[in-house]
Each structure stands twice: as C-alpha cells, then as structure tokens.
C-alpha cells in the first residue's frame, strides 16, 4: 500500500468512528408512554383575510388547545388580539388548565398551576386607601418631613 492509500483509509476509519460516537452520544427520545404514540384527533385552523383566525386541536393523550384572534384598533395601530386556553395532564397526573389573553396590555395568563400573589395585609391596604384619599398630603415623592410635626 502507498502512503496516500494508508492516509485515505485512516481518514475514512476516523470519520466512521466519529460518526458512530456522535450517534451513540446524542440524546435519545423517550421510548415509551402515551406521549410517544399520541396523534392529533381533531384540528381546526382558519385564517381569514380580515385578520381573524381560529386554531384548535386535541390529541389522543388529552392535550387540548383553543385559540382565536382578531385585529383590534388601538390608537393608530391594529394589533391582533389573541385569547385561548390549553389543558393537559402533567406527569404527576394533575390536570393543568391555562387561559390567556394577548393584547395591547401584554400577555396575561392564568392557570391552575401558576402561583398567585397573596392578599395584601389589611394594615397595608388601609394605608394605601388613606394615601389615595389624602393626595394633598403627598410630598411628591421627595421624602420631605411633614412641617406640622
């Protein structure tokens, strides 16, 4: 064998070894469970020329998605306002439901699994109400002491 043939053979072998190592080192897809064999059981997709749309689907493993949108005049712009919901079963068996709106106020989501803020303590709520009822005593955020003591 010549030197060129040896180098070519060695290059091919190194390439095969690297490809094989890359294949075995790649992350593997889950091999079982209901999600692996899930199929879409119903689907609706409508996009209209006026900007309205509907996108709904359900899968055989219990995933459900409903979304609709329509243009909305806001000042000089016409963004598309979307609203929808999703539901699925979490790995721990809990049913998860989500509803959302995306509009000029941003993306607002509510869900059974999303934590909510605790209520405002009564003392703080009373202070906020008092401040709102007495704007004349506001120092404008300057932090100046009250001249009356």
N, CA, C and O atoms as a GROMACS GRO file, in nm:
protein
  596
    1UNK      N    1   0.084  -0.118   0.000
    1UNK     CA    2   0.000   0.000   0.000
    1UNK      C    3   0.088   0.123   0.000
    1UNK      O    4   0.198   0.124   0.054
    2UNK      N    5   0.036   0.226  -0.062
    2UNK     CA    6   0.111   0.350  -0.065
    2UNK      C    7   0.072   0.436   0.054
    2UNK      O    8  -0.026   0.410   0.123
    3UNK      N    9   0.151   0.539   0.074
    3UNK     CA   10   0.126   0.632   0.184
    3UNK      C   11  -0.010   0.700   0.167
    3UNK      O   12  -0.082   0.717   0.265
    4UNK      N   13  -0.045   0.740   0.044
    4UNK     CA   14  -0.172   0.809   0.017
    4UNK      C   15  -0.290   0.717   0.048
    4UNK      O   16  -0.390   0.763   0.102
    5UNK      N   17  -0.279   0.590   0.013
    5UNK     CA   18  -0.386   0.494   0.040
    5UNK      C   19  -0.404   0.475   0.190
    5UNK      O   20  -0.516   0.469   0.239
    6UNK      N   21  -0.292   0.466   0.264
    6UNK     CA   22  -0.298   0.450   0.409
    6UNK      C   23  -0.366   0.570   0.475
    6UNK      O   24  -0.447   0.554   0.566
    7UNK      N   25  -0.332   0.691   0.429
    7UNK     CA   26  -0.391   0.812   0.486
    7UNK      C   27  -0.540   0.817   0.455
    7UNK      O   28  -0.620   0.854   0.541
    8UNK      N   29  -0.578   0.781   0.333
    8UNK     CA   30  -0.719   0.781   0.295
    8UNK      C   31  -0.797   0.680   0.378
    8UNK      O   32  -0.905   0.711   0.428
    9UNK      N   33  -0.744   0.560   0.392
    9UNK     CA   34  -0.809   0.456   0.471
    9UNK      C   35  -0.823   0.501   0.616
    9UNK      O   36  -0.929   0.483   0.677
   10UNK      N   37  -0.717   0.558   0.671
   10UNK     CA   38  -0.719   0.605   0.809
   10UNK      C   39  -0.822   0.718   0.825
   10UNK      O   40  -0.894   0.721   0.925
   11UNK      N   41  -0.829   0.808   0.729
   11UNK     CA   42  -0.926   0.918   0.736
   11UNK      C   43  -1.069   0.866   0.735
   11UNK      O   44  -1.154   0.914   0.810
   12UNK      N   45  -1.096   0.768   0.649
   12UNK     CA   46  -1.230   0.709   0.642
   12UNK      C   47  -1.264   0.640   0.774
   12UNK      O   48  -1.375   0.655   0.824
   13UNK      N   49  -1.170   0.566   0.831
   13UNK     CA   50  -1.194   0.497   0.957
   13UNK      C   51  -1.219   0.596   1.071
   13UNK      O   52  -1.310   0.576   1.152
   14UNK      N   53  -1.140   0.702   1.077
   14UNK     CA   54  -1.159   0.804   1.181
   14UNK      C   55  -1.296   0.870   1.164
   14UNK      O   56  -1.366   0.893   1.262
   15UNK      N   57  -1.334   0.899   1.041
   15UNK     CA   58  -1.465   0.959   1.016
   15UNK      C   59  -1.578   0.868   1.060
   15UNK      O   60  -1.674   0.914   1.122
   16UNK      N   61  -1.568   0.739   1.030
   16UNK     CA   62  -1.671   0.644   1.072
   16UNK      C   63  -1.679   0.634   1.224
   16UNK      O   64  -1.789   0.629   1.280
   17UNK      N   65  -1.564   0.631   1.290
   17UNK     CA   66  -1.562   0.624   1.437
   17UNK      C   67  -1.627   0.748   1.496
   17UNK      O   68  -1.706   0.738   1.591
   18UNK      N   69  -1.595   0.866   1.442
   18UNK     CA   70  -1.654   0.990   1.494
   18UNK      C   71  -1.805   0.994   1.471
   18UNK      O   72  -1.879   1.037   1.560
   19UNK      N   73  -1.850   0.951   1.355
   19UNK     CA   74  -1.994   0.949   1.328
   19UNK      C   75  -2.066   0.852   1.422
   19UNK      O   76  -2.173   0.883   1.474
   20UNK      N   77  -2.006   0.736   1.443
   20UNK     CA   78  -2.065   0.637   1.533
   20UNK      C   79  -2.070   0.691   1.675
   20UNK      O   80  -2.171   0.675   1.743
   21UNK      N   81  -1.963   0.753   1.721
   21UNK     CA   82  -1.960   0.810   1.856
   21UNK      C   83  -2.063   0.921   1.869
   21UNK      O   84  -2.129   0.932   1.973
   22UNK      N   85  -2.078   1.002   1.767
   22UNK     CA   86  -2.177   1.110   1.771
   22UNK      C   87  -2.319   1.056   1.777
   22UNK      O   88  -2.404   1.113   1.844
   23UNK      N   89  -2.344   0.947   1.706
   23UNK     CA   90  -2.477   0.887   1.707
   23UNK      C   91  -2.511   0.830   1.844
   23UNK      O   92  -2.620   0.852   1.895
   24UNK      N   93  -2.418   0.756   1.904
   24UNK     CA   94  -2.444   0.697   2.034
   24UNK      C   95  -2.444   0.801   2.146
   24UNK      O   96  -2.506   0.780   2.250
   25UNK      N   97  -2.375   0.912   2.126
   25UNK     CA   98  -2.369   1.016   2.228
   25UNK      C   99  -2.484   1.114   2.221
   25UNK      O  100  -2.501   1.195   2.313
   26UNK      N  101  -2.564   1.109   2.116
   26UNK     CA  102  -2.676   1.202   2.101
   26UNK      C  103  -2.787   1.168   2.200
   26UNK      O  104  -2.806   1.051   2.233
   27UNK      N  105  -2.861   1.269   2.246
   27UNK     CA  106  -2.972   1.242   2.337
   27UNK      C  107  -3.075   1.153   2.269
   27UNK      O  108  -3.104   1.168   2.151
   28UNK      N  109  -3.130   1.060   2.344
   28UNK     CA  110  -3.227   0.967   2.290
   28UNK      C  111  -3.368   1.014   2.321
   28UNK      O  112  -3.392   1.072   2.427
   29UNK      N  113  -3.460   0.990   2.231
   29UNK     CA  114  -3.601   1.023   2.252
   29UNK      C  115  -3.660   0.924   2.350
   29UNK      O  116  -3.614   0.810   2.360
   30UNK      N  117  -3.762   0.966   2.423
   30UNK     CA  118  -3.829   0.871   2.513
   30UNK      C  119  -3.881   0.752   2.433
   30UNK      O  120  -3.927   0.768   2.320
   31UNK      N  121  -3.872   0.635   2.492
   31UNK     CA  122  -3.909   0.516   2.416
   31UNK      C  123  -4.044   0.459   2.455
   31UNK      O  124  -4.087   0.358   2.398
   32UNK      N  125  -4.113   0.520   2.550
   32UNK     CA  126  -4.240   0.463   2.591
   32UNK      C  127  -4.336   0.569   2.638
   32UNK      O  128  -4.308   0.688   2.634
   33UNK      N  129  -4.452   0.522   2.682
   33UNK     CA  130  -4.551   0.614   2.735
   33UNK      C  131  -4.652   0.655   2.630
   33UNK      O  132  -4.633   0.634   2.511
   34UNK      N  133  -4.761   0.714   2.679
   34UNK     CA  134  -4.870   0.755   2.590
   34UNK      C  135  -4.830   0.868   2.497
   34UNK      O  136  -4.881   0.878   2.385
   35UNK      N  137  -4.738   0.954   2.541
   35UNK     CA  138  -4.700   1.068   2.458
   35UNK      C  139  -4.628   1.025   2.330
   35UNK      O  140  -4.639   1.093   2.228
   36UNK      N  141  -4.557   0.915   2.335
   36UNK     CA  142  -4.482   0.870   2.218
   36UNK      C  143  -4.576   0.836   2.102
   36UNK      O  144  -4.543   0.861   1.986
   37UNK      N  145  -4.690   0.781   2.133
   37UNK     CA  146  -4.782   0.737   2.029
   37UNK      C  147  -4.900   0.831   2.009
   37UNK      O  148  -4.995   0.797   1.939
   38UNK      N  149  -4.895   0.950   2.070
   38UNK     CA  150  -5.007   1.044   2.060
   38UNK      C  151  -5.025   1.092   1.916
   38UNK      O  152  -4.928   1.113   1.842
   39UNK      N  153  -5.150   1.108   1.879
   39UNK     CA  154  -5.184   1.159   1.746
   39UNK      C  155  -5.287   1.270   1.762
   39UNK      O  156  -5.358   1.277   1.862
   40UNK      N  157  -5.295   1.356   1.663
   40UNK     CA  158  -5.396   1.462   1.662
   40UNK      C  159  -5.529   1.398   1.626
   40UNK      O  160  -5.542   1.335   1.520
   41UNK      N  161  -5.629   1.415   1.713
   41UNK     CA  162  -5.760   1.355   1.689
   41UNK      C  163  -5.858   1.453   1.626
   41UNK      O  164  -5.952   1.412   1.557
   42UNK      N  165  -5.837   1.583   1.648
   42UNK     CA  166  -5.919   1.684   1.581
   42UNK      C  167  -5.837   1.811   1.567
   42UNK      O  168  -5.753   1.843   1.651
   43UNK      N  169  -5.863   1.883   1.459
   43UNK     CA  170  -5.788   2.006   1.433
   43UNK      C  171  -5.874   2.100   1.349
   43UNK      O  172  -5.941   2.059   1.255
   44UNK      N  173  -5.869   2.227   1.386
   44UNK     CA  174  -5.938   2.332   1.310
   44UNK      C  175  -5.841   2.449   1.297
   44UNK      O  176  -5.792   2.500   1.397
   45UNK      N  177  -5.815   2.490   1.177
   45UNK     CA  178  -5.730   2.606   1.152
   45UNK      C  179  -5.796   2.690   1.043
   45UNK      O  180  -5.809   2.647   0.929
   46UNK      N  181  -5.837   2.809   1.082
   46UNK     CA  182  -5.899   2.902   0.988
   46UNK      C  183  -5.828   3.036   0.998
   46UNK      O  184  -5.818   3.093   1.107
   47UNK      N  185  -5.780   3.085   0.887
   47UNK     CA  186  -5.718   3.218   0.881
   47UNK      C  187  -5.793   3.297   0.776
   47UNK      O  188  -5.797   3.259   0.659
   48UNK      N  189  -5.854   3.407   0.818
   48UNK     CA  190  -5.936   3.487   0.728
   48UNK      C  191  -5.860   3.610   0.680
   48UNK      O  192  -5.764   3.654   0.743
   49UNK      N  193  -5.904   3.663   0.567
   49UNK     CA  194  -5.839   3.780   0.508
   49UNK      C  195  -5.850   3.904   0.597
   49UNK      O  196  -5.765   3.993   0.589
   50UNK      N  197  -5.952   3.910   0.682
   50UNK     CA  198  -5.969   4.027   0.768
   50UNK      C  199  -5.880   4.022   0.892
   50UNK      O  200  -5.884   4.114   0.974
   51UNK      N  201  -5.800   3.917   0.908
   51UNK     CA  202  -5.709   3.906   1.021
   51UNK      C  203  -5.759   3.817   1.132
   51UNK      O  204  -5.683   3.785   1.224
   52UNK      N  205  -5.886   3.777   1.128
   52UNK     CA  206  -5.938   3.684   1.228
   52UNK      C  207  -5.881   3.545   1.205
   52UNK      O  208  -5.856   3.506   1.091
   53UNK      N  209  -5.861   3.472   1.313
   53UNK     CA  210  -5.816   3.334   1.297
   53UNK      C  211  -5.866   3.248   1.412
   53UNK      O  212  -5.901   3.298   1.519
   54UNK      N  213  -5.870   3.118   1.388
   54UNK     CA  214  -5.905   3.018   1.488
   54UNK      C  215  -5.806   2.904   1.472
   54UNK      O  216  -5.779   2.859   1.361
   55UNK      N  217  -5.751   2.856   1.584
   55UNK     CA  218  -5.660   2.742   1.582
   55UNK      C  219  -5.695   2.654   1.702
   55UNK      O  220  -5.668   2.690   1.816
   56UNK      N  221  -5.754   2.539   1.676
   56UNK     CA  222  -5.793   2.445   1.780
   56UNK      C  223  -5.739   2.308   1.745
   56UNK      O  224  -5.734   2.270   1.628
   57UNK      N  225  -5.698   2.231   1.847
   57UNK     CA  226  -5.665   2.092   1.824
   57UNK      C  227  -5.675   2.013   1.954
   57UNK      O  228  -5.667   2.069   2.063
   58UNK      N  229  -5.692   1.882   1.939
   58UNK     CA  230  -5.691   1.789   2.051
   58UNK      C  231  -5.608   1.669   2.009
   58UNK      O  232  -5.603   1.633   1.892
   59UNK      N  233  -5.543   1.607   2.108
   59UNK     CA  234  -5.462   1.489   2.081
   59UNK      C  235  -5.515   1.369   2.159
   59UNK      O  236  -5.594   1.384   2.252
   60UNK      N  237  -5.472   1.252   2.118
   60UNK     CA  238  -5.519   1.129   2.181
   60UNK      C  239  -5.472   1.113   2.325
   60UNK      O  240  -5.528   1.031   2.398
   61UNK      N  241  -5.372   1.188   2.367
   61UNK     CA  242  -5.325   1.177   2.506
   61UNK      C  243  -5.381   1.288   2.594
   61UNK      O  244  -5.329   1.312   2.704
   62UNK      N  245  -5.486   1.357   2.549
   62UNK     CA  246  -5.556   1.452   2.634
   62UNK      C  247  -5.513   1.596   2.625
   62UNK      O  248  -5.563   1.679   2.701
   63UNK      N  249  -5.423   1.630   2.536
   63UNK     CA  250  -5.383   1.770   2.519
   63UNK      C  251  -5.491   1.840   2.438
   63UNK      O  252  -5.540   1.789   2.337
   64UNK      N  253  -5.528   1.960   2.484
   64UNK     CA  254  -5.631   2.038   2.416
   64UNK      C  255  -5.584   2.182   2.404
   64UNK      O  256  -5.531   2.238   2.500
   65UNK      N  257  -5.603   2.242   2.288
   65UNK     CA  258  -5.562   2.381   2.263
   65UNK      C  259  -5.672   2.451   2.184
   65UNK      O  260  -5.716   2.401   2.080
   66UNK      N  261  -5.715   2.567   2.233
   66UNK     CA  262  -5.811   2.651   2.162
   66UNK      C  263  -5.755   2.793   2.161
   66UNK      O  264  -5.715   2.845   2.265
   67UNK      N  265  -5.753   2.855   2.045
   67UNK     CA  266  -5.705   2.993   2.034
   67UNK      C  267  -5.780   3.063   1.922
   67UNK      O  268  -5.809   3.004   1.818
   68UNK      N  269  -5.811   3.189   1.946
   68UNK     CA  270  -5.870   3.271   1.842
   68UNK      C  271  -5.810   3.410   1.851
   68UNK      O  272  -5.760   3.451   1.956
   69UNK      N  273  -5.816   3.481   1.741
   69UNK     CA  274  -5.761   3.616   1.740
   69UNK      C  275  -5.832   3.702   1.638
   69UNK      O  276  -5.890   3.653   1.541
   70UNK      N  277  -5.825   3.831   1.663
   70UNK     CA  278  -5.887   3.927   1.572
   70UNK      C  279  -5.814   4.060   1.586
   70UNK      O  280  -5.764   4.093   1.693
   71UNK      N  281  -5.809   4.137   1.478
   71UNK     CA  282  -5.747   4.269   1.486
   71UNK      C  283  -5.828   4.361   1.576
   71UNK      O  284  -5.951   4.349   1.585
   72UNK      N  285  -5.760   4.452   1.642
   72UNK     CA  286  -5.826   4.549   1.730
   72UNK      C  287  -5.760   4.684   1.708
   72UNK      O  288  -5.638   4.695   1.711
   73UNK      N  289  -5.840   4.786   1.686
   73UNK     CA  290  -5.787   4.921   1.665
   73UNK      C  291  -5.740   4.978   1.799
   73UNK      O  292  -5.820   4.992   1.892
   74UNK      N  293  -5.611   5.010   1.809
   74UNK     CA  294  -5.553   5.071   1.928
   74UNK      C  295  -5.470   5.189   1.881
   74UNK      O  296  -5.365   5.172   1.819
   75UNK      N  297  -5.518   5.310   1.910
   75UNK     CA  298  -5.455   5.432   1.861
   75UNK      C  299  -5.444   5.424   1.709
   75UNK      O  300  -5.545   5.408   1.640
   76UNK      N  301  -5.322   5.434   1.655
   76UNK     CA  302  -5.304   5.430   1.510
   76UNK      C  303  -5.260   5.293   1.460
   76UNK      O  304  -5.223   5.278   1.343
   77UNK      N  305  -5.264   5.194   1.546
   77UNK     CA  306  -5.220   5.060   1.508
   77UNK      C  307  -5.337   4.962   1.517
   77UNK      O  308  -5.439   4.990   1.581
   78UNK      N  309  -5.319   4.848   1.453
   78UNK     CA  310  -5.421   4.743   1.456
   78UNK      C  311  -5.355   4.610   1.491
   78UNK      O  312  -5.336   4.526   1.403
   79UNK      N  313  -5.319   4.590   1.619
   79UNK     CA  314  -5.259   4.462   1.656
   79UNK      C  315  -5.365   4.352   1.658
   79UNK      O  316  -5.484   4.380   1.668
   80UNK      N  317  -5.321   4.229   1.650
   80UNK     CA  318  -5.411   4.116   1.662
   80UNK      C  319  -5.420   4.079   1.810
   80UNK      O  320  -5.318   4.054   1.875
   81UNK      N  321  -5.541   4.075   1.861
   81UNK     CA  322  -5.566   4.035   1.999
   81UNK      C  323  -5.597   3.886   1.998
   81UNK      O  324  -5.684   3.841   1.924
   82UNK      N  325  -5.527   3.811   2.081
   82UNK     CA  326  -5.547   3.666   2.087
   82UNK      C  327  -5.595   3.625   2.225
   82UNK      O  328  -5.559   3.686   2.325
   83UNK      N  329  -5.677   3.522   2.228
   83UNK     CA  330  -5.719   3.464   2.354
   83UNK      C  331  -5.731   3.314   2.332
   83UNK      O  332  -5.761   3.268   2.222
   84UNK      N  333  -5.708   3.240   2.439
   84UNK     CA  334  -5.717   3.096   2.423
   84UNK      C  335  -5.701   3.022   2.553
   84UNK      O  336  -5.695   3.080   2.661
   85UNK      N  337  -5.695   2.890   2.539
   85UNK     CA  338  -5.678   2.804   2.655
   85UNK      C  339  -5.606   2.676   2.612
   85UNK      O  340  -5.612   2.635   2.497
   86UNK      N  341  -5.540   2.616   2.709
   86UNK     CA  342  -5.472   2.489   2.690
   86UNK      C  343  -5.501   2.402   2.811
   86UNK      O  344  -5.521   2.454   2.921
   87UNK      N  345  -5.504   2.272   2.792
   87UNK     CA  346  -5.512   2.180   2.905
   87UNK      C  347  -5.437   2.053   2.869
   87UNK      O  348  -5.431   2.012   2.754
   88UNK      N  349  -5.379   1.993   2.972
   88UNK     CA  350  -5.305   1.869   2.956
   88UNK      C  351  -5.291   1.803   3.092
   88UNK      O  352  -5.320   1.864   3.195
   89UNK      N  353  -5.247   1.679   3.093
   89UNK     CA  354  -5.222   1.607   3.216
   89UNK      C  355  -5.072   1.608   3.242
   89UNK      O  356  -4.994   1.562   3.158
   90UNK      N  357  -5.033   1.659   3.358
   90UNK     CA  358  -4.892   1.665   3.396
   90UNK      C  359  -4.842   1.523   3.427
   90UNK      O  360  -4.922   1.433   3.452
   91UNK      N  361  -4.709   1.504   3.427
   91UNK     CA  362  -4.654   1.371   3.458
   91UNK      C  363  -4.700   1.314   3.592
   91UNK      O  364  -4.706   1.193   3.609
   92UNK      N  365  -4.732   1.402   3.689
   92UNK     CA  366  -4.778   1.353   3.820
   92UNK      C  367  -4.928   1.321   3.821
   92UNK      O  368  -4.982   1.286   3.925
   93UNK      N  369  -4.996   1.334   3.706
   93UNK     CA  370  -5.137   1.302   3.695
   93UNK      C  371  -5.230   1.420   3.716
   93UNK      O  372  -5.351   1.407   3.699
   94UNK      N  373  -5.176   1.535   3.753
   94UNK     CA  374  -5.257   1.655   3.777
   94UNK      C  375  -5.304   1.713   3.644
   94UNK      O  376  -5.227   1.724   3.549
   95UNK      N  377  -5.433   1.750   3.638
   95UNK     CA  378  -5.487   1.817   3.520
   95UNK      C  379  -5.447   1.964   3.525
   95UNK      O  380  -5.476   2.032   3.624
   96UNK      N  381  -5.382   2.013   3.423
   96UNK     CA  382  -5.334   2.151   3.416
   96UNK      C  383  -5.418   2.225   3.312
   96UNK      O  384  -5.433   2.180   3.199
   97UNK      N  385  -5.472   2.340   3.352
   97UNK     CA  386  -5.552   2.423   3.262
   97UNK      C  387  -5.495   2.564   3.261
   97UNK      O  388  -5.458   2.618   3.366
   98UNK      N  389  -5.488   2.623   3.143
   98UNK     CA  390  -5.432   2.756   3.125
   98UNK      C  391  -5.529   2.836   3.038
   98UNK      O  392  -5.581   2.784   2.939
   99UNK      N  393  -5.552   2.961   3.074
   99UNK     CA  394  -5.623   3.054   2.987
   99UNK      C  395  -5.535   3.177   2.970
   99UNK      O  396  -5.460   3.213   3.061
  100UNK      N  397  -5.546   3.242   2.856
  100UNK     CA  398  -5.460   3.358   2.832
  100UNK      C  399  -5.526   3.456   2.738
  100UNK      O  400  -5.617   3.423   2.661
  101UNK      N  401  -5.476   3.579   2.746
  101UNK     CA  402  -5.513   3.687   2.656
  101UNK      C  403  -5.384   3.758   2.619
  101UNK      O  404  -5.301   3.784   2.706
  102UNK      N  405  -5.366   3.788   2.493
  102UNK     CA  406  -5.252   3.868   2.447
  102UNK      C  407  -5.309   3.988   2.372
  102UNK      O  408  -5.368   3.973   2.266
  103UNK      N  409  -5.291   4.106   2.430
  103UNK     CA  410  -5.346   4.226   2.369
  103UNK      C  411  -5.253   4.344   2.394
  103UNK      O  412  -5.135   4.325   2.423
  104UNK      N  413  -5.306   4.466   2.382
  104UNK     CA  414  -5.222   4.585   2.399
  104UNK      C  415  -5.167   4.597   2.541
  104UNK      O  416  -5.076   4.676   2.565
  105UNK      N  417  -5.220   4.519   2.634
  105UNK     CA  418  -5.171   4.519   2.772
  105UNK      C  419  -5.068   4.409   2.797
  105UNK      O  420  -5.024   4.390   2.911
  106UNK      N  421  -5.029   4.337   2.693
  106UNK     CA  422  -4.930   4.231   2.708
  106UNK      C  423  -4.994   4.094   2.715
  106UNK      O  424  -5.112   4.077   2.685
  107UNK      N  425  -4.914   3.997   2.755
  107UNK     CA  426  -4.958   3.858   2.766
  107UNK      C  427  -5.000   3.833   2.910
  107UNK      O  428  -4.918   3.844   3.002
  108UNK      N  429  -5.127   3.799   2.930
  108UNK     CA  430  -5.179   3.773   3.064
  108UNK      C  431  -5.227   3.628   3.068
  108UNK      O  432  -5.312   3.587   2.989
  109UNK      N  433  -5.170   3.554   3.160
  109UNK     CA  434  -5.202   3.411   3.168
  109UNK      C  435  -5.252   3.377   3.308
  109UNK      O  436  -5.206   3.433   3.408
  110UNK      N  437  -5.346   3.285   3.313
  110UNK     CA  438  -5.394   3.230   3.439
  110UNK      C  439  -5.396   3.080   3.424
  110UNK      O  440  -5.430   3.026   3.318
  111UNK      N  441  -5.360   3.012   3.531
  111UNK     CA  442  -5.360   2.867   3.525
  111UNK      C  443  -5.367   2.804   3.662
  111UNK      O  444  -5.330   2.864   3.762
  112UNK      N  445  -5.415   2.681   3.662
  112UNK     CA  446  -5.429   2.609   3.788
  112UNK      C  447  -5.294   2.580   3.852
  112UNK      O  448  -5.288   2.556   3.973
  113UNK      N  449  -5.188   2.582   3.777
  113UNK     CA  450  -5.055   2.551   3.830
  113UNK      C  451  -4.969   2.676   3.851
  113UNK      O  452  -4.854   2.664   3.895
  114UNK      N  453  -5.020   2.794   3.819
  114UNK     CA  454  -4.943   2.918   3.831
  114UNK      C  455  -4.972   2.979   3.967
  114UNK      O  456  -5.088   3.003   4.001
  115UNK      N  457  -4.867   3.005   4.046
  115UNK     CA  458  -4.891   3.064   4.178
  115UNK      C  459  -4.952   3.204   4.166
  115UNK      O  460  -4.926   3.276   4.070
  116UNK      N  461  -5.033   3.239   4.264
  116UNK     CA  462  -5.092   3.373   4.268
  116UNK      C  463  -5.036   3.448   4.388
  116UNK      O  464  -4.993   3.387   4.486
  117UNK      N  465  -5.036   3.578   4.378
  117UNK     CA  466  -4.984   3.661   4.487
  117UNK      C  467  -5.076   3.650   4.608
  117UNK      O  468  -5.197   3.638   4.594
  118UNK      N  469  -5.017   3.654   4.728
  118UNK     CA  470  -5.101   3.651   4.848
  118UNK      C  471  -5.179   3.782   4.859
  118UNK      O  472  -5.140   3.882   4.799
  119UNK      N  473  -5.288   3.782   4.934
  119UNK     CA  474  -5.365   3.906   4.950
  119UNK      C  475  -5.283   4.011   5.026
  119UNK      O  476  -5.195   3.977   5.105
  120UNK      N  477  -5.315   4.138   5.001
  120UNK     CA  478  -5.247   4.247   5.071
  120UNK      C  479  -5.294   4.247   5.216
  120UNK      O  480  -5.415   4.242   5.241
  121UNK      N  481  -5.201   4.252   5.312
  121UNK     CA  482  -5.242   4.255   5.453
  121UNK      C  483  -5.333   4.375   5.480
  121UNK      O  484  -5.315   4.480   5.419
  122UNK      N  485  -5.430   4.360   5.571
  122UNK     CA  486  -5.527   4.467   5.597
  122UNK      C  487  -5.462   4.600   5.636
  122UNK      O  488  -5.510   4.706   5.596
  123UNK      N  489  -5.353   4.596   5.713
  123UNK     CA  490  -5.287   4.720   5.756
  123UNK      C  491  -5.234   4.798   5.636
  123UNK      O  492  -5.249   4.920   5.627
  124UNK      N  493  -5.173   4.726   5.544
  124UNK     CA  494  -5.117   4.791   5.425
  124UNK      C  495  -5.230   4.840   5.335
  124UNK      O  496  -5.220   4.949   5.278
  125UNK      N  497  -5.336   4.762   5.322
  125UNK     CA  498  -5.449   4.804   5.241
  125UNK      C  499  -5.510   4.932   5.295
  125UNK      O  500  -5.544   5.022   5.218
  126UNK      N  501  -5.525   4.942   5.430
  126UNK     CA  502  -5.578   5.066   5.489
  126UNK      C  503  -5.487   5.184   5.461
  126UNK      O  504  -5.534   5.293   5.431
  127UNK      N  505  -5.355   5.163   5.470
  127UNK     CA  506  -5.260   5.272   5.443
  127UNK      C  507  -5.269   5.317   5.298
  127UNK      O  508  -5.264   5.437   5.270
  128UNK      N  509  -5.282   5.224   5.206
  128UNK     CA  510  -5.295   5.260   5.065
  128UNK      C  511  -5.424   5.338   5.040
  128UNK      O  512  -5.424   5.436   4.966
  129UNK      N  513  -5.531   5.295   5.102
  129UNK     CA  514  -5.658   5.366   5.087
  129UNK      C  515  -5.649   5.507   5.147
  129UNK      O  516  -5.700   5.602   5.088
  130UNK      N  517  -5.584   5.521   5.263
  130UNK     CA  518  -5.568   5.652   5.326
  130UNK      C  519  -5.486   5.744   5.235
  130UNK      O  520  -5.522   5.861   5.216
  131UNK      N  521  -5.375   5.691   5.180
  131UNK     CA  522  -5.292   5.772   5.090
  131UNK      C  523  -5.371   5.818   4.968
  131UNK      O  524  -5.358   5.932   4.924
  132UNK      N  525  -5.452   5.730   4.913
  132UNK     CA  526  -5.531   5.766   4.795
  132UNK      C  527  -5.636   5.871   4.830
  132UNK      O  528  -5.670   5.955   4.746
  133UNK      N  529  -5.688   5.866   4.952
  133UNK     CA  530  -5.791   5.961   4.994
  133UNK      C  531  -5.734   6.096   5.036
  133UNK      O  532  -5.809   6.192   5.049
  134UNK      N  533  -5.603   6.106   5.057
  134UNK     CA  534  -5.539   6.229   5.103
  134UNK      C  535  -5.424   6.271   5.012
  134UNK      O  536  -5.310   6.281   5.058
  135UNK      N  537  -5.451   6.295   4.884
  135UNK     CA  538  -5.341   6.332   4.793
  135UNK      C  539  -5.279   6.466   4.827
  135UNK      O  540  -5.164   6.491   4.791
  136UNK      N  541  -5.352   6.555   4.895
  136UNK     CA  542  -5.297   6.686   4.929
  136UNK      C  543  -5.181   6.676   5.026
  136UNK      O  544  -5.100   6.768   5.037
  137UNK      N  545  -5.170   6.565   5.097
  137UNK     CA  546  -5.062   6.548   5.193
  137UNK      C  547  -4.944   6.474   5.132
  137UNK      O  548  -4.847   6.443   5.202
  138UNK      N  549  -4.952   6.444   5.004
  138UNK     CA  550  -4.842   6.375   4.936
  138UNK      C  551  -4.728   6.473   4.914
  138UNK      O  552  -4.750   6.586   4.872
  139UNK      N  553  -4.606   6.429   4.943
  139UNK     CA  554  -4.489   6.517   4.926
  139UNK      C  555  -4.429   6.505   4.786
  139UNK      O  556  -4.320   6.556   4.761
  140UNK      N  557  -4.499   6.439   4.696
  140UNK     CA  558  -4.450   6.428   4.559
  140UNK      C  559  -4.330   6.334   4.546
  140UNK      O  560  -4.255   6.343   4.449
  141UNK      N  561  -4.312   6.246   4.642
  141UNK     CA  562  -4.201   6.151   4.637
  141UNK      C  563  -4.069   6.210   4.679
  141UNK      O  564  -3.964   6.149   4.656
  142UNK      N  565  -4.070   6.329   4.741
  142UNK     CA  566  -3.946   6.396   4.780
  142UNK      C  567  -3.893   6.348   4.914
  142UNK      O  568  -3.776   6.369   4.945
  143UNK      N  569  -3.975   6.284   4.994
  143UNK     CA  570  -3.929   6.234   5.123
  143UNK      C  571  -3.909   6.344   5.226
  143UNK      O  572  -3.834   6.327   5.322
  144UNK      N  573  -3.975   6.456   5.205
  144UNK     CA  574  -3.962   6.568   5.299
  144UNK      C  575  -4.044   6.541   5.424
  144UNK      O  576  -4.153   6.485   5.415
  145UNK      N  577  -3.993   6.579   5.540
  145UNK     CA  578  -4.071   6.561   5.663
  145UNK      C  579  -4.192   6.653   5.663
  145UNK      O  580  -4.190   6.761   5.603
  146UNK      N  581  -4.295   6.610   5.729
  146UNK     CA  582  -4.417   6.688   5.742
  146UNK      C  583  -4.389   6.809   5.830
  146UNK      O  584  -4.345   6.791   5.944
  147UNK      N  585  -4.412   6.933   5.783
  147UNK     CA  586  -4.380   7.051   5.863
  147UNK      C  587  -4.470   7.065   5.985
  147UNK      O  588  -4.439   7.141   6.076
  148UNK      N  589  -4.580   6.993   5.988
  148UNK     CA  590  -4.671   7.003   6.103
  148UNK      C  591  -4.633   6.907   6.214
  148UNK      O  592  -4.703   6.896   6.315
  149UNK      N  593  -4.524   6.838   6.195
  149UNK     CA  594  -4.478   6.757   6.308
  149UNK      C  595  -4.477   6.617   6.276
  149UNK      O  596  -4.441   6.535   6.360
   0.00000   0.00000   0.00000
